[in-house]
Amino acid sequence: MSYVYTVARLRGMENHLLDSAFFSRLMDSANIDDALKALGETSYSQWISQTGAANFDKAIDSEILATCEELKSFVPDKELLDIFRLPYDFHNVKVLLKGLFKVRGGETEGRRYDLLSKLGTIDTEELTNAIETEEYGFLPYGLTDLIPQCWQLWDATKNAQAVELLIDHQMFKAMLAVAEGLKMPDVIQWVKFKIDAENLRAAIRLARMKFDSAKALPFFHEGGTIRPDDMAKLLSEPQETWSRILSYTDIGAVLSALNEQSDMKASLSDVSKALDDYLLKVLESAKYSMDAPANVLLFLLTKEAEARNMRVALVCVAGGLDRDFGRRLLSNGR
């Protein structure tokens, strides 16, 4: 199936993406009113006028959702959009289950419907109804079997982190299944790299907690290019050697860069930023093809990075936070 028309449309939409110079100016705003004025000529302004300045989070989500809906009208394989949106479905499952766990524990105000994201592929009302009435039969991505497993695990352990891990395991399994169904090598590879990135993030976090490597395996997801047991073994090695140990992998370069910058003592936010930037870079080769389906995913990830930058900038300005720290968190989207 040809993607020439799709890529041509995406190239036109790229002209409306906000660049690093814009976010630098936004970060320099004296107050939130000035920052919102700077957004006046961007596509975000229409949503902020609807939600109000206090709800810029919802405005940002509305912009991403509108982008997804626009792409749906001309992208031949809608599963490419599903790969991007699917994590939001699993986020919503976590929110709903955590709320029900609290309700069963006696907290009448446990439910947090305000934390649900409309960016998922499953309508939030349908998902809420399915989980609260225990009617899971129609749910996709293996959720039909997953949710009862989550309840069993919660009843046995009361361990919310273990439930989250179980949900994340299934999320990556579902993402990989959708990608493999598309039979697009670049997209499959990206999902595998995303799993590697999340596993590396977990390894760094566990290492800083001095977690026992013998007990770390459950924290790592299957499906990446690096086996979970190899990730777990990293915890028994000095962190400065990890880049050499993983030099045979693509993600090893991220570790090398972190070593050069901070001797692996970068904050977790710096690590996350480096990994997010890495996941954009692995798709950049698609830019040189006018018929590569991976351009769809690249555009969506770039738009998501833009939204992330928007949140960082507006939170810094609204809260009077350290602007230099905020600049460090900005992704290299466009």
C-alpha positions as CSV (number, residue, x, y, z in Angstrom):
1,M,0.0,0.0,0.0
2,S,1.4,3.4,-1.0
3,Y,2.2,6.0,1.6
4,V,3.2,8.7,-0.8
5,Y,0.1,10.8,-0.3
6,T,0.2,10.2,3.5
7,V,3.8,11.3,3.8
8,A,3.1,14.4,1.6
9,R,0.3,15.4,4.0
10,L,2.5,14.9,7.0
11,R,5.2,17.1,5.5
12,G,2.7,19.9,5.2
13,M,1.6,19.3,8.8
14,E,5.2,19.4,10.0
15,N,5.3,23.1,9.1
16,H,2.9,23.8,12.0
17,L,5.0,22.0,14.6
18,L,6.6,24.3,17.2
19,D,10.3,24.4,17.3
20,S,12.9,24.8,20.0
21,A,13.2,28.6,19.5
22,F,9.5,28.9,20.3
23,F,9.8,26.9,23.5
24,S,12.8,29.0,24.5
25,R,10.7,32.1,24.2
26,L,7.8,30.5,26.0
27,M,10.1,29.5,28.9
28,D,11.1,33.2,29.1
29,S,7.5,34.4,29.6
30,A,7.2,36.6,32.7
31,N,4.0,35.0,33.8
32,I,1.3,32.5,32.7
33,D,-0.8,35.2,31.0
34,D,2.2,36.2,28.8
35,A,2.8,32.5,28.0
36,L,-0.8,32.0,27.0
37,K,-0.6,35.1,24.8
38,A,2.5,33.5,23.1
39,L,0.3,30.5,22.2
40,G,-2.3,32.8,20.6
41,E,-1.1,32.1,17.0
42,T,-0.6,28.3,17.6
43,S,-3.1,25.5,17.2
44,Y,-3.2,25.2,21.0
45,S,-5.0,28.5,21.4
46,Q,-8.4,27.2,20.2
47,W,-8.3,24.5,23.0
48,I,-7.2,26.9,25.7
49,S,-10.0,29.2,24.9
50,Q,-12.4,26.3,25.4
51,T,-10.9,24.8,28.6
52,G,-9.6,28.0,30.2
53,A,-6.0,28.9,31.3
54,A,-6.2,26.8,34.5
55,N,-6.8,23.6,32.4
56,F,-4.0,23.8,29.9
57,D,-3.4,20.0,30.4
58,K,-6.8,19.3,28.9
59,A,-6.1,21.8,26.1
60,I,-2.8,20.0,25.3
61,D,-4.6,16.6,25.2
62,S,-7.3,18.1,23.0
63,E,-4.6,19.1,20.5
64,I,-3.1,15.6,20.4
65,L,-6.5,14.0,20.0
66,A,-7.4,16.4,17.2
67,T,-4.1,15.5,15.5
68,C,-4.9,11.7,15.8
69,E,-8.4,12.3,14.3
70,E,-7.0,14.2,11.4
71,L,-4.4,11.5,10.7
72,K,-7.2,8.9,10.9
73,S,-8.8,10.5,7.8
74,F,-5.8,9.8,5.5
75,V,-3.5,7.1,7.0
76,P,-4.2,3.8,5.3
77,D,-3.2,1.5,8.2
78,K,-5.1,2.8,11.3
79,E,-3.0,0.3,13.4
80,L,-0.1,2.8,13.2
81,L,-2.2,5.2,15.2
82,D,-3.2,2.4,17.6
83,I,0.4,1.7,18.4
84,F,0.8,5.3,19.5
85,R,-2.6,5.5,21.3
86,L,-2.6,2.1,23.0
87,P,-0.4,3.1,26.0
88,Y,-3.1,5.6,26.9
89,D,-5.6,2.7,27.1
90,F,-3.4,0.9,29.5
91,H,-2.9,4.1,31.5
92,N,-6.7,4.3,31.8
93,V,-6.9,0.7,33.0
94,K,-4.4,1.5,35.7
95,V,-6.4,4.5,36.8
96,L,-9.7,2.6,37.0
97,L,-8.3,-0.4,38.8
98,K,-6.5,1.7,41.3
99,G,-9.7,3.5,42.0
100,L,-11.6,0.3,42.5
101,F,-8.9,-1.1,44.7
102,K,-9.3,1.9,47.0
103,V,-13.1,1.7,47.0
104,R,-12.9,-2.0,48.0
105,G,-10.5,-0.9,50.8
106,G,-13.1,1.5,52.1
107,E,-12.1,4.8,50.4
108,T,-15.4,6.1,49.1
109,E,-13.6,8.8,47.1
110,G,-11.1,6.4,45.5
111,R,-12.2,6.8,41.9
112,R,-10.3,9.4,39.9
113,Y,-12.2,9.8,36.6
114,D,-10.4,13.1,36.1
115,L,-7.2,11.2,35.5
116,L,-8.6,9.3,32.5
117,S,-7.1,10.2,29.1
118,K,-9.3,10.4,25.9
119,L,-6.2,9.7,23.8
120,G,-6.7,5.9,24.1
121,T,-8.3,3.8,21.3
122,I,-11.1,2.7,23.7
123,D,-13.9,5.2,24.6
124,T,-13.3,6.0,28.3
125,E,-17.0,5.6,29.2
126,E,-17.1,2.2,27.6
127,L,-13.9,1.1,29.3
128,T,-15.1,2.4,32.7
129,N,-18.4,0.6,32.4
130,A,-16.7,-2.6,31.3
131,I,-14.3,-2.6,34.3
132,E,-16.8,-1.5,36.9
133,T,-19.4,-4.0,35.8
134,E,-16.8,-6.8,35.1
135,E,-18.0,-7.2,31.5
136,Y,-14.6,-7.5,29.9
137,G,-15.5,-9.7,26.9
138,F,-15.3,-7.0,24.2
139,L,-12.1,-5.4,25.3
140,P,-9.1,-5.6,22.9
141,Y,-5.3,-6.1,23.5
142,G,-5.7,-9.0,25.8
143,L,-7.5,-7.0,28.5
144,T,-10.3,-9.5,28.7
145,D,-7.9,-11.9,30.4
146,L,-5.6,-9.3,32.0
147,I,-8.1,-7.5,34.2
148,P,-9.2,-10.7,36.1
149,Q,-5.5,-11.5,36.6
150,C,-5.0,-8.0,38.1
151,W,-7.8,-8.6,40.5
152,Q,-6.4,-12.0,41.5
153,L,-2.9,-10.5,42.0
154,W,-4.3,-7.6,44.1
155,D,-6.4,-9.9,46.3
156,A,-3.4,-12.1,46.9
157,T,-0.8,-9.4,47.5
158,K,-2.4,-5.9,47.9
159,N,0.7,-4.8,45.9
160,A,-0.2,-2.0,43.5
161,Q,3.3,-1.9,41.9
162,A,3.0,-5.6,41.0
163,V,-0.3,-5.0,39.4
164,E,1.1,-2.1,37.4
165,L,4.0,-4.3,36.2
166,L,1.5,-6.9,35.1
167,I,-0.4,-4.3,33.1
168,D,2.8,-2.9,31.5
169,H,3.9,-6.4,30.5
170,Q,0.6,-6.8,28.6
171,M,0.8,-3.3,27.1
172,F,4.2,-4.0,25.5
173,K,3.0,-7.4,24.4
174,A,0.0,-5.8,22.7
175,M,2.1,-3.1,21.1
176,L,4.4,-5.7,19.6
177,A,1.5,-7.8,18.4
178,V,-0.1,-4.8,16.6
179,A,3.3,-3.9,15.0
180,E,4.0,-7.4,13.9
181,G,0.5,-7.6,12.3
182,L,1.4,-4.6,10.2
183,K,4.5,-6.4,8.9
184,M,6.5,-3.1,8.8
185,P,10.1,-3.8,9.9
186,D,10.9,-0.2,11.0
187,V,7.8,-0.1,13.2
188,I,8.4,-3.5,14.7
189,Q,12.0,-2.5,15.4
190,W,10.8,0.8,17.1
191,V,8.5,-1.1,19.4
192,K,11.4,-3.4,20.4
193,F,13.6,-0.4,21.0
194,K,10.8,1.2,23.1
195,I,10.8,-2.0,25.3
196,D,14.6,-1.8,25.6
197,A,14.3,1.9,26.6
198,E,11.7,1.2,29.3
199,N,13.8,-1.7,30.6
200,L,16.9,0.5,30.8
201,R,14.9,3.1,32.6
202,A,13.8,0.5,35.1
203,A,17.4,-0.8,35.5
204,I,18.8,2.6,36.3
205,R,16.0,3.2,38.8
206,L,16.6,-0.2,40.5
207,A,20.3,0.3,40.6
208,R,19.9,3.6,42.4
209,M,17.7,1.7,45.0
210,K,20.5,-0.9,45.3
211,F,18.0,-3.5,44.4
212,D,19.1,-7.2,44.4
213,S,19.7,-8.3,40.8
214,A,18.5,-11.8,41.7
215,K,15.0,-10.4,42.4
216,A,14.9,-7.9,39.5
217,L,13.7,-10.1,36.6
218,P,9.9,-9.4,37.1
219,F,10.6,-5.7,36.6
220,F,11.7,-6.2,32.9
221,H,9.5,-6.7,29.9
222,E,9.7,-9.3,27.2
223,G,10.0,-8.4,23.5
224,G,12.9,-6.1,23.3
225,T,16.2,-6.7,21.5
226,I,17.8,-7.2,25.0
227,R,16.7,-10.2,27.0
228,P,15.2,-9.4,30.5
229,D,17.7,-11.6,32.2
230,D,20.6,-9.6,30.6
231,M,19.0,-6.4,31.9
232,A,18.7,-7.9,35.4
233,K,22.3,-8.9,35.3
234,L,23.3,-5.3,34.8
235,L,22.4,-4.6,38.4
236,S,25.3,-6.7,39.6
237,E,27.8,-4.6,37.5
238,P,29.1,-1.0,38.1
239,Q,26.9,1.4,36.3
240,E,29.9,3.0,34.5
241,T,30.4,-0.4,32.7
242,W,26.9,-0.7,31.4
243,S,27.6,1.1,28.1
244,R,30.4,-1.2,27.4
245,I,28.3,-4.3,28.3
246,L,25.6,-3.1,26.0
247,S,27.9,-1.8,23.2
248,Y,26.4,-4.4,20.9
249,T,23.0,-2.8,21.1
250,D,21.6,0.4,19.7
251,I,20.7,1.8,23.1
252,G,24.3,1.4,24.3
253,A,25.0,4.8,22.7
254,V,22.5,6.5,25.0
255,L,24.4,5.1,28.0
256,S,27.7,6.3,26.5
257,A,26.3,9.8,26.2
258,L,25.0,9.8,29.8
259,N,28.4,8.6,31.0
260,E,30.1,11.5,29.2
261,Q,27.6,14.0,30.5
262,S,27.3,12.9,34.1
263,D,29.1,9.7,34.9
264,M,25.6,8.0,35.2
265,K,24.6,10.3,38.0
266,A,22.1,12.2,35.9
267,S,18.7,12.7,37.4
268,L,16.0,10.2,36.4
269,S,14.3,13.1,34.5
270,D,17.6,13.5,32.4
271,V,17.6,9.8,31.8
272,S,14.0,9.8,30.6
273,K,14.6,12.8,28.3
274,A,17.6,11.0,26.8
275,L,15.6,7.9,26.2
276,D,12.6,9.8,24.7
277,D,15.0,11.6,22.3
278,Y,16.6,8.3,21.4
279,L,13.2,6.8,20.5
280,L,12.6,9.7,18.1
281,K,16.1,9.4,16.5
282,V,15.6,5.7,15.7
283,L,12.8,6.6,13.3
284,E,14.6,9.6,11.7
285,S,15.7,7.6,8.7
286,A,12.0,7.5,7.6
287,K,12.3,11.2,6.9
288,Y,14.4,10.4,3.8
289,S,11.6,8.3,2.3
290,M,8.4,9.7,0.8
291,D,6.7,6.2,1.1
292,A,7.8,5.0,4.5
293,P,4.8,4.2,6.9
294,A,7.1,4.9,9.8
295,N,6.7,8.6,9.0
296,V,3.3,8.4,10.6
297,L,4.7,7.2,13.9
298,L,7.5,9.6,13.7
299,F,5.1,12.5,13.3
300,L,3.0,11.4,16.2
301,L,6.0,11.0,18.5
302,T,7.2,14.5,17.5
303,K,3.8,15.9,18.2
304,E,3.8,14.1,21.6
305,A,7.3,15.6,22.4
306,E,5.9,19.0,21.5
307,A,3.0,18.5,23.9
308,R,5.5,17.3,26.6
309,N,7.5,20.5,26.1
310,M,4.4,22.6,26.3
311,R,3.5,21.1,29.7
312,V,7.1,21.6,31.0
313,A,7.2,25.2,29.9
314,L,3.7,26.1,31.2
315,V,4.2,24.4,34.5
316,C,7.5,26.2,35.0
317,V,6.0,29.6,34.1
318,A,2.8,29.1,36.1
319,G,4.6,27.8,39.1
320,G,7.6,30.1,39.0
321,L,10.0,27.1,38.8
322,D,13.6,27.1,37.9
323,R,13.6,27.9,34.1
324,D,17.1,26.5,33.6
325,F,16.0,23.1,35.0
326,G,12.9,23.3,32.8
327,R,15.1,23.8,29.7
328,R,17.0,20.7,30.5
329,L,13.8,18.7,30.4
330,L,12.7,19.9,27.0
331,S,12.8,17.2,24.3
332,N,14.5,17.7,21.0
333,G,11.3,17.2,19.1
334,R,11.5,19.3,16.0
